[in-house]
Every structure is written in C-alpha cells, then in structure tokens.
Amino acid sequence: MARLPRRKVNMTYIANNAVRKATFRRRKKGLTKKIGELTTLCGVDACAVIFSPDGNQSEVWPSAEGFQGVLSRFQNLSEFERGRNKMDHKEFLRERIEKASNQKQKRQRTNREREIANLMSESLKAGGIYQNLNLLDLGDLRLLVEQNLKQVDKALLDNNADHPPSQ
C-alpha cells in the first residue's frame, strides 16, 4: 500500500488539551522508536529523558540503567569533547544566516554575470556599446570580453594543433 504524503505541520501550541496529550503520546512513541532504530542500525549509544506535559512524571529511554551508562560516558568526556558538536539556538541561527548570506551572494554574482552577458549580446546585436553604461558595467563587460577572447584563442590553438597547416 502506498503511503500518502504527510501534510505540513503547523508548529504552534495545541490549545485543545485532549489533542495535545494525544499528540504528545504519539510523538513520544515515534521519538523513542527513532532512537531505538538509531542505536540498532548505527551501533551507537543514545538515550532520552522525556518529561510529561503535566510535569508529574518523566520517562527515561531505554531504561534507567541504560541511561546512566550513557550519561556516565558523556560526563567522562573532556569539556572540549562534550562541547564539540553542541549547538544552541544562537549558533544554529548564525549558521543559517551565514548559509543564506552565501547563497544570496552567489545568486547576486550569477545574476550579475548574466546581466553582463546579456549586455554584451545586446551590444553585439546593436553593433556597438551603449553610451549610457557606468564604469562598473564597462569594467565587468571588459572582463567578460577578455574571458571570451581567451576562450577563442585557446580554441584556435587547439584547432591548429589538431589540424596543422598543409604545405
């Protein structure tokens, strides 16, 4: 039987108490299942402490003894090792912002290259360069023309090497 795609979950507080409790139970079960799969498939130690929404009880997975073993191993690590892969909200957001900024710069660079290529194409069609270009546009256009000339020179050299002139 084919699985239906899941709909996007609205990440807001669930106001209805019964629905919230049912969601908690269902997601807690799914979380513990995923941790179990991770430990089995990858051969790693993992544990979880899940507090109930009413605050009366907590659940430790896989068991209190298993949890103590994992916690002891973690506490025996050096401070450097413990914090090596640790990420808080600020670090997470900083990385996301940096990634988005890099993507934005890459897109701007690509757009600029396309703009200059279009400008060169239009100039060739018109039979000359537009008079209202600023220095930045002219400089970028010059760089593109130089790159294209290098490619033409290389193609000519490659072509001459493949087909030496006949005498």
N, C-alpha and C positions, 0 to 999 in steps of 0.2 A: 504494500500500500504506500503510495506517495505521500510524503509529508507536505503539509501546506506551509507556506512561508509564514513566519511569525510577524505579527504587526508590531510596529514600533511602540515601545512602552513610554508612556508619559511619566517622567521622573519627578513626580510631585508626591507630597504626603497624601496617603489614603485616609480620607476623613472617616469613612464608614468603618466602625470598629470590627465588625464581623469579617468584612472583606479584607481588612488589614491583617487580621490574625490568620486568615486562610492563606493569604499571600505570603506571610512570614513562614508558616509551616511548609508551604510548597517550596519556597526558595531556600529555606534551610535544608530541606531534604535534597534539593538539587546541588547545593553547595557542598554538603558532605559527600554526596555521590562523586562530584568532580574531584574533590580532594582524594578520595579513595582511588579513583582512576589514575590520578597523577602519581600517587605513591606506588601503585601496582605497575603501571606502564613504564614509568621512568626510573623506578627503583630509588626513589628519594624519600626522605622522612618529611612529613608535614603534619601539622596539627591546626586545630581551630578552637577558639573559645567563642561561643555564640550566646549572648545574653538575650533572654526573652524580653519582649517589649514592656511587660508589666514590671520587670526588674526583680521578680521573686526567685527566678532560677536561671542557671546558666547550663549550657551543655558543652562538654568537652569532647572533641573528636580526635583520635579514635577511641581512647579511653583515658582515664586519669593517669594510669601508669605510662601509656604511650606518650601522652602529653608531657609528663615530667621528663621523660627521656629526651624528647626533642628540645624542651626548654633548657635542660642541663647542657646539652651540646651547644646550644646557642649562647648561653651565658659563659661557657668556657672559651668562646672565641675572643680574640683580642678586640679592643674597641674599634680598631681600624676595620677588621673583618666584619664586625657587626654592622657598621655603618656604610660598608662599601656599596651595596645595592639599594640602600634605603632612599626613598623618595617621598618627600612631603608634598603638600598641595602647592607650595610656592615653587618648588623645584619642578614639579610636573607642569605647572603653568608657564614657567620660564622656558622650559624645553619646547612646549607647544608654540609659544610666541616666537622663539628663535626659528623653529621649523617653518612657521607661517611667514616670517620675515624673509627667510632664504627663498621660499617658494615665490614670494612676491617679487623679490629682486630678479630671480630667474625669469619670471614671466615678463617683467619690465624690459629685461635685456633682450628676450626673444621678440617682444613687440617692437622694440627699437630697431632690431636687425631687420625685421620685416618691413618696417616703415621706410628705412633707408633703401632696402632692396626695391621696394615699390617706387620710391623716388628716383632711383637710378633707371628703372624700367620706363617710367614716365618721361624722364629726361631723354632717353634714347629714342622714344617714340616721337617726342616733340622736336628732336634734332638739336637740342641744347639744354643747358641747365637753366632752371627757373631763376629769375633775378631776385626774388624776394626770400631767398634762403639765408638763415642766420649762420654765424660762424660754426656753431656746433653741428648743424646739419651738413655744412660744407666739409668740415673735418671728418665726420663719420662717412660721408659719401666718398671722400678721398680714400679713406682706409678700405672701404669696400671695393673701390675700383682697383686699388693696389693688390688686394687679395685676389680679385678676378684675373688681373694681369699675370700674377704669379702662377695661377692655375693654368692659364693659357700657355705661358712659357713652358711649364712643366709638360703639358700635353704635347706641345710642339717638339720638345726634346725627346719625349718618349716615342713620338711618332717617327722622328728622324732616326732614332736608334733602332726601331723596328724595321724601317724601310730606308736604308742608306741610299743616297743619290746615285743614280746609274751614270756610268761614263762611257 
